[in-house]
Amino acid sequence: MKNYFQWPKTLVAATLLPLNFGFSATSFAGIDVSCYPSTNIQTNAYTACDNLPALTPANDNQTNMLLLLSDMGLAKLNFNQPDSPLWETEYSNVPFAAKTLFNSAANKRPNARLKPNNKKTPYQEHCSSLDNGADQFSQQVKADKNLSKAEKDLLIQERQNISACDRDLALIQVNPNWSIQARQYASYLNATIAFYNSNFSTATKIYSVLTTVDQPWIKETSQYMLIRSSLNDSYQSGVGEYGDLKINKVDQTLLKNTYEHITAYFKRFPEGKYAASARGLLRRCYWLSGNTELLTNELAWQINHPDSKYYNLELDNLAFEMDRHVFQSRSFSAKNLKDPFFLAISDLMHMRQATSTEDKVLSWPELDTQKTLFKSQPELFQYLQANHLFFVQNKPAEALKYLPEHFSNSINSYLQLSQILLKGRILEKLGQTHNAQQYWEGWLSRSKSIEQRGLFELMLYPHYAQQQNASAFISSDAKIKQASLQKSFIENEANEKSLMQIVQSKASNTDQKNLALYKTLQKSLVHQNFKLFNQAFILLPQDAAKYKYDSETYQNYKNQPPLSDFIWAGTKITPQMQCPDLFNLTRKLENSPQDLKLQLCLGEYARSTQGYNISYVTALEKETSSFHGTIFARGQVYKDIIKSSSVPDLKAYALYRSIMCYSPSGMNDCQDAEVEKSTRKQWFDHIKRDYPSTSWAQSLKYYW
């Protein structure tokens, strides 16, 4: 270790370089975005929302890092998701939003650093020791035999007064009548006050003096705090007007002082209690000086020496640190990487789909030159080669040659799970659909963890969805157990037969039945399958009117879909045009589906608060649907009435509604084909000319 801590002095000149950040498609990771799960299987396009528990180019960098760190025995990962009612389910286990994995990661190997015990993570780094520092100070004062009881009580009280990091505290007035030891502790408290007041220059001056005292704890702690104080001073020197860090503005003299303080600490206290933390702060120096190569080397050393007394990695933040300060750094160069861990992350990152001319995709010769660097992990290197052949070169048959021919029945690492996943995807790509399904089912039966099972369920999902295998999603021994996949099948994939099977099956639970019933009623209305709607309607709970969304509590009745949407009482347009309740309306439409007056009433339902969701469903059904039947569009009903009806009120109302489809934005809200503004003007002139006495004509001022 002695040679190591001569680095800062000898490398200061080399490390004082500017550092900026960039966010290309190949290095973009960890951004906080709103996520919703997808059942689409990953390509090699980056995603923060649909990550897999396998090493893939599409995963966020931090996900891939944590998977490898878990394989190395350093990280504990938690794939558990909240157990929500089916209607409220978003994510289950696989896929997962990358940030949920980051938030759950924890150390599997103990950290040698004293970890702050703050209940809340402070916004500013220097505040992190506020609570720990108070505890340590109090313990030292209580144990110091050179202090009187009165001095101890006073000092401890003064330290307890330093309870916040966001307000100015006055320095303590040091009483010359106190003992020397008490005055030294009081001076230490003044340095501490200056430190938490962000007055780092004052703190540094006081800590510097205290490094020469005889009291062991004050001497060592002050030497350590010199590092933190000068490091924070360096950081603050680069903070811009709006609180953003501009690394090229960092005061290099202050940063040089920080290196020297780290060196001095290890020279004086090679076995010191803050050794692991001090070495961790060295990484911050490398980051602020812009030396990504030294930062990467130090991180690699830490990853490969978890038993060292200098091991200081915190897994809840490590992946972010590496991604932000290494892979997103402008000074990052994959050519400088030597460690298999960092090479693997970089390689996967550079196998992603390019989204701009700046994105550089890894070439096969570039990958091949890394072979000797992976001599300790040849299986990982072959997996990277297989990924390149599959995703970049589109050579699935060639990729298969780089994967193990046989696997053990037990999956013992994320690398093995990754290999298994890629082999199955190759079978899919080669058109061996039946073999692929059997392959996934075989691994599903051998799964030992929720993420393994979740991954194979996701891979089986498109097979069962295409086959309309509703039983795979609902029975007590369902192949697909994840609620998010069950919900996706019911909402998006199930056809008329499958939905009714779920509604009527004894194997379905209440959540599944109600969701399937809700989607059956919605989609059958949209597709004008009134026979199916009427069959499903009679299966509604007797108290269906209670199944509403409460806008005050933000909850659905019994956590179920709003089945009350279909308990519509009808409406009165005019004494001559009255619409019955929805069930009577659809029964009439079943017998007379072309009746324009009845269709107009269905349009009134679609306009109502209860029918509001129909518009949203209609838009989705136009894009893709498992249902049959012509999609209902109330705008087309109005056009048909204008074209064919001779009933004055009916035609006037249709003209009025056709124009109002575009109110107030000028965009069509009636699900039919848009018309030119000139056509809307013709409708406007028509109603004003032929039906001027109607309230509808009189209320119209625009045609949008």
Steps between C-alpha positions, in 0.01 A plus 500: 500500500792735557576534131135552416469808715794661330279518187329830574827695530648354186181510292352837588618662180358215294163502670410868490291480184148633431205261509167545324205268450327379188184300440507308173281202422785265580590651835160632601393331822342552836275790397186524712209446260138398541477131427229251410573134431495352152465139391705568189825305517810718506693577185836670544338844533569662837217488753474624856155352540517137387818358644565127535695304764753410232794679344361665187591804289153649552527500879598814682873498576429495870285188471778314322750619760289377790447161337875454458568630850252244632683224313820624665341462843493874571136601446171382645214562258129505569257440214186502713231741384200629697213252512219713354145409398486402134321820394771713660796286394770657287826310546542152639852350497617477138539726315583767755575870498874539542467746788314244714804274491738787583286592799502146638872419466699446819844384608552126519854552628543734799640844441809592700395865503296651782165549331291806594190409697288792382136405463481712186769530236619862511498708184856620566781251558661688788177467700514120494706474819280730710353219711798264503734781591289593800502142628874459458576834662280423801659158547851646491418779742334263746806271493759776536633492858667841461165679491290594799136400516391861447722529192366173362140607548565839339685357200239232434223760521683728257537211254132417528425862411657434160184333376455641152704551188291774343538796732783716635618410847712729713844378606551401862675749728797308638548569870872542588425352842407165349757224501726467195315186400160673523628793293619258232162328487332841484726598210408176328132594543569840344659327201195276484264800512693667218491175303122457527457871425686429172779735611762250392796737496451582871442134581820405321705752699373374835531130406859566383598632844325211676700239306796593722336444840574202722144375550489195265136522392509875430829462312387218270146625447624850416747355250215310338266799508766703320440270203124551506523872558744568218312262270172683563680830453627370165150395402347834597756683288349338193132561584335737252244773548209257493653233721635288214854368517741621234800277543721710278454779755619293798790665683791270425709629789227398745476162332877456524473574871241223534737247344769609742267468799411144394869415469573656839219305665631164380857594586402585858218247549553202266269291718266790578129461575415723201730320254225347287313827484813699417576267213144538379546878492794446269245395236330838535833667432544298183149591393546874567836498323350325198728198504257226402780248455624530859141503627423181309817333625413584860144371460635181343740457791215538747278252313778243500605549866185473713697350789730801529482734798478774235189356335251785491237425237134577573284293267198727532697771320787323329333429166392863469849620587665279240247581232501873560869558558647238269272408211330838467823695525621685192848377578388136504680278251432129475857457372629575849300223666684192622267344756247240374219655706526842339573355159184287511282801590662711232466229236130447568446875497666527159292218353186714528314641205658828399262794515734770371815537293697543824411153621775253426410132478768256606658312208587132500877564464486742794329239712746232390798704619365474857537124520819502705345745749226245566740209557371471858137498379489327159133402538397864543701595192335229290161624616592850381604356165167318472316826572694680230421230243132499598425869544757682288582257218161323486663158486299292748633163381857622547413644842379159616853361465624735773252379760526184713351200328362364826396670823469363850145468628563767765559863401772632730595836351360785293758422233356150469146642492617739228643214293176303536296803394713568194488136389120503513488825306722345236252213464222758454707691244572182305126434473497204736187626676380166634846405628536844658169465686601159636840646593341784699251266667782267603692781664185639660449167677859512630497862617610560858456877544234756416715673240582172325135403491397850399742501207375170360138606549575811294657291224198266496250787499493558122459127436197465727354833387516400134343165583227673706588260780294665771551205736870583519410826674215419739506158662650438843789323329524763224826504308494881506479613862615861471204735543636749247506232228155374594370856482670563167347186348149590620523864399691475173516148356191300598232467233126468554513127575796526740348788695169320548690187601674699772174662610317168527779267612502368856879514481497880475523710812282807560763746377542310174125459445423867558784625282402261220134602534592868488711456185232282336235766554730779381627329188169348399347849503789644302469222240117516504475135605175562687421132540823446693444817702155384603629156596770658714277768650283252685815370674565834671478499881158605626660799668703597191391864543726519807811406305622857450824690523509733801672823396546603863671184624650415160380143538270270312217326681639170631811564285300384199440650153226771483223265392253781572606644163239274343213590733385796287148628551459646153430862412244734352610703199151631414152375585508316169859372536546307822762236563431195721745359753804331353383140536164569333680700234740218415222243494322712240825548309553123497181471294536827306872583481452743208235714671647852493295624796628213711854561381460866588409391854808284517689814409333676792626226729851540356475874575394441860726490803445126528582439135807722504748209492345368179681768299836387637425135433382582148833659414687192624269259320559682172872430530476133590225275625417139566129578456286483186241752386481852364626760746236745617568867431232747603636754252413263217149460641452878478623501139263215409205688653592822317520305175184288527254633759208733427392538864569870584597463866710194434685663214547830683640321802733295280629819334554657841681195636716466186625854551545453874726201433769760432430725799699672636842391372420442134594132546245227440374330818243274332720212380403534131704628208580870525348745256635825363410827662307589186268205561442611857410845366244339269346323802498829689331686214251213456377503861490880513304514174258206529454467879553853638238470774658198667696555820789316339526744208464797730775380735758448223742788453795320341573202281857456620 
